[in-house]
Each structure stands twice: as C-alpha cells, then as structure tokens.
C-alpha cells in the first residue's frame, strides 16, 4: 500500500519551519523541528554525511563538522572535489547533510518488526566557501573543539601553509528536521506468545582511557578535559 504524507503537528516558536523536503512521507509523527533537539543531536555527533550531485550523479561523503549557532561548518582538503565545487559554484553548492545516532537495537519476535531506536537530523541548503580569514580560523577551532571540547586551546594553531591547504564550507541551519524512534518492541498481538526473545539492546557511546603517543615530550600529562571523561 502506498504511503501518503502526514501533516506534522503544530511546532513551537523555537522550531524550524517545515518544508516539502523536511516533512517525511512515512512516520511523520517521529519528525521534530524543535531547535533544541536538533542542536543536541548535532552537538553529540562526530561525523556527518554530506550529499551533493557530481556529474549528474548523487554522492555522499563522510566528514567532520561543527555547529556554531545556526550554522554548520565542514572542512576538508582544498583538493577535495566537494570543496572545490563549493568554491567554484555561484551562489554555492546545493547539499544535503545528515547526522544519525543509533541508540538501541530493537529485537522483535517477528523479523518484520525488528528495528532500531535512533535520532537523526537532515539539513537541506546551499553550502558556501568560507573565505574570511577570521571566520575560517574560528570555524577550524570549532571543528577541533567539537571532537574534544577545549582541544583547540591545547594544540598548535594551523600556520599559513596549513590554512592554505584547508578549505571550510558553511551551511546555514534553515531547512532542517529531526526524526527519532524511541520505545520498545511493536510486535503483533498474535505473536506475543511466540517463544522468541524480544527487547532492546541499548548501545553506549564514549571513549576509553587515553593512550599516550610514545613520542610525547617528557612530563606531558593527560589534560583534565580527557582525564575527566
């Protein structure tokens, strides 16, 4: 049976405006346009997938990103194709950026109802090359701090040669939606008596104790922002 678009519930004032591209055609009740929720999902992630069209074909590349207010920054080599395309495009490069967290595996009694609990964000928009030197340095600091908070102040900044070899693009958070699944198993009533285990396998996110580089300068201690994690 073909799915029909569902009308999303009214959104609070602190929400992004739904558009034709951000309203799901299935499970619209799982969609949210709340800015706080979108920001939280973005801030928790490390890797996004940047989608664009190259030579008439779709391409999706994994890369690091960072959020600063209502703007995302993505970085890469000046020789990478999407970064070159963004700099050459006028008025920019149309892109779709996604971030997803998998929170739990949902094991049902039936194969059909297996699922995952997840939180995701999809951003549509036009990416622009960052050319202002101050904005570029601030964006690179944000990218480093997004990976580990406080790290940009505890590392050597990029020099002129490194800055010249690094490209940064920005994407405004305007056409944005979040989608998530929470809760447990949704088995059919007639399957509840089946002798198959069902439930959630929660997934955890984090990192273990730091492993020091063997060439560390003598006396270099693990910084507090790593030791407290």
QUISUL-V648555 format. One record per helix or strand of 2 or more residues. SS is the DSSP state (H for helix, E for strand). FROM is the first residue (numbers start at 1). TO is the last residue. If there is no record, write none. Layout:
ss=(SS SS)
from=(FROM FROM)
to=(TO TO)
This chain:
ss=(H E H E E E H E H E H H H E E H E H)
from=(28 31 35 47 57 71 81 93 111 115 133 152 160 166 175 189 199 224)
to=(30 32 44 54 68 77 88 107 113 129 147 154 164 172 181 191 202 227)
